[in-house]
Amino acid sequence: MTLPDAPRINPSILAADFVNMQAELARIATADFVHVDVMDNHFVPNLTFGPQMVERIQATSPVPLDVHLMITDPDRWAPGYAELGAASVTFHLEAAADPVALARRLRDIGSRAGVAIKPGTAGAALYDILDEFDQILVMTVEPGFGGQGFMPETMPKLRALRDEARRRGADVWFQVDGGISMDTIAQAAAAGADTFVAGSAVYGADDVEAAVTSLRDRARAASLES
């Protein structure tokens, strides 16, 4: 699989019409990945998809899957999502018993290995293991529900992680998830994000394809200016 260049726009299907999922996936054919949030009602207070639904999305999506696991015990469950063919599998640092071993397992299966941190988790917790991951997801809302407001106070942490990765020569993508819109994407891009999860900003638009293009262009301009 040829990986798309940054900036990458990954629409979240939490904002899609679940009754017409195949059609909703077809609407984002110009996006880079589809962001699939898996929640277990334990790690976060919400319940969404499981492996069976992810398998069906994998079979019908025109773009690769970017799976975000907001679940307990990802050390046990995350490899199964990689085995389903997800291009990227991200688990939470706060939930993993051995994040390095899990990341290596995901890579061995063939997925990109991502790790996510909540707004209250210090980015420094990842500095010494940055090389073990293909993607760092800095949550810009508290995980669990879509439609929340963007938390600008997470931007210094993102910027510090980006700078540390550059200092160490780590080849890692920086993703943001939560409240990403035309009004906030430039701020995240300037702080170092290159991969953006957008829900209502895409699926709530009258022209989904145009929304993806506009978000990508806005992020590119901001990253060039920073």
N, C-alpha and C positions, 0 to 999 in steps of 0.2 A: 504494500500500500504506500503510495506517495503521500507524505504528510503535507498539509496545507501550510503556506507561509503565514506569518503573523501580519496583521492582527487577525485572530480567529474568532468568529462569532458562533457560539453554540447555543441555539435556542433551547429553552427548557420546556419539556412537554408537560410540566405541571400546569402551564398556562394554556394547554391545548384542550380541545374537545375530546374527551376520552371515548365517547360513543363513536366518533368517526376518526379513530386513530390513524388508519392507513392514509386517509385523505389529508389529515393534519401533517403527517410526516412528508407527504408529497409536496406540501406547500413550502417546505424549507429546503428544497433540493439545492439551493444556491448557498446554503450555510456550510460551515466547515465540519461540524459534528452535531449530533443531537444529544443534549444533556438529559440524562435519565436519573432522576433522584429516587433512590431506594431507601425507604424509611420503615423502621420496624416497630414504632410506638414504644420503644424502650430507650434507645439512645436519644431520640427526639420524640416529642409528643405528637406524632402524626404517623399515619400508616399509608403507604402507597403501593408500590409494585414489588413483586417478587421475581424469582428466576423465570417462571413460566411466561409472565408478561414481557420481561426483557428478551426472552428468546423470540417471541413473536415480533417485537420491535426490531430486533436484529434481522429477522427474515424479510422485513418489509421496508426498512428505512433506506432512503437513497443516499444517505451520508453515514459515516462511521459513528459508533456509539461511544459516548463519553459518560461512563457510569459513575455516579457519586453515591457511595454507600454511607448512609447515616444510620449505622446499625451497631449493635453490640457484637463482640466476638468476630470482627472481620478476619482475624487470623484463620478462622474455620471456614467462613462463607465467601470471602472475596475471590479465592481461586476459581470457584465455580462460575463466577461471572466472566472471568477471563476465558474459561473453557467454552463458554457460549459464543465467543468470538468478539467480545467488546474490544474496541481498539484501545481504550483507556479505562482503567479501573482505579478510582480514587477512594481511599478509606481515611478515617479520621485518626489522627495521631493520638487523640484522647481516648480512643477505644481499643487501640491495638496493643497486644501484649509484647510483640516483637516486630516493630515496624520495618526494620531492615530485612529480616528474614522474609517477611511477607512481601515486601517490594521485590526482592530477588525471585521469589516464587512466581509472582505475576509476570515478571520479565521472562522467566524461563518458559512460561506457558505461551507467551507471545503478545501480551498486552503491554502498553505503556503503564508504568506504575506511578500513581499519584498519591499524594498525602495532603489532607486538608487540616486546617486549624481554625478553631472558633475565634470570634473576636477577642475573647479574654485570654487566649493562649499566646504566650510570648513567642515571637519568631525565632529567638535565639535558641529555642529548643531544637531547631532543625539545622543549625549552622554546621555542626560537625558531621552530619549525615546527608548533606545536600546532594552529593554525588549518587546516592542510592535511589534517587527519584527522577522521573522524567517530567513531573509536573508538581508544582506546589499550588494548592488552592487556598487562598486567603479569603475566608468568609467575610463578606461585608454586611451581613445581617446575622442574627442568631439563627442557626439552622433549625428547620422544622416546618416552615410555612413560606409559601410564595407571597409576593405582593408587599413585602416589608420595605421600609425606607432605608436607603443607602447610609452606611455609617462612615463618614469621612475620617473619623478618628482611627480607622484601621489603616489609613494610607501611610503613615510613618513606618509601620511594621512592614508593609509591602515594600516600601522603598529600601529599607534596611536589608531585607532578604535579597532583593535584587542586587544591591551593592555587594553583599557578601558573596553571592553566587559569582558575580563578575570577578571579585578578588580571588576566589578559589578556582576560577576557570570552569565552573560547573555548567554543563549544558542542560538547562532546565527551563521549562515553560512556567510562567506565572499566570495563574487563573484567578479571576474574581467572580464571586457569585452572590447576588443579592442587591436589589435596587438598581441594577444597571439599566440606564436609559440614555437618551440623547443628551440629557442634562448632566449625567454623572460619568459617562464612559471616558470623557477626556481627562477627568481628574484621575481616574484609575490608570489610564494609559500613561499619563505623565509620571505616575509613581512607579511604573515598571511593569504593569500588567500587559500581557500580549494575547491573552485568551479570555474571552468574556462570555459569561452565561447571562442570557437575557430571556426573560419570560414574556411578560405582558408587553414589553417594548417591541417584541416581534409579533406575537400572536394577537395582540390587541390592535395592531395596525391594520388599516384598510388594505394596504398593499404590503404583504409580508416580504416579498422579494426586495422591494424598495427599502423597507426598514432594515433588512440585513445589510444591504449595500451602504445605506446612510450611516449605520453604526460602525461598520468597518472603516469607512472613509473618515469618520470623526476620530476614531481611535488612531488611525494612521497619522493623521495631521498632528494630533496631540503628542504622539510618541516622537515625531520628528522635531517638534518644537522643544521637547524637554531636554 
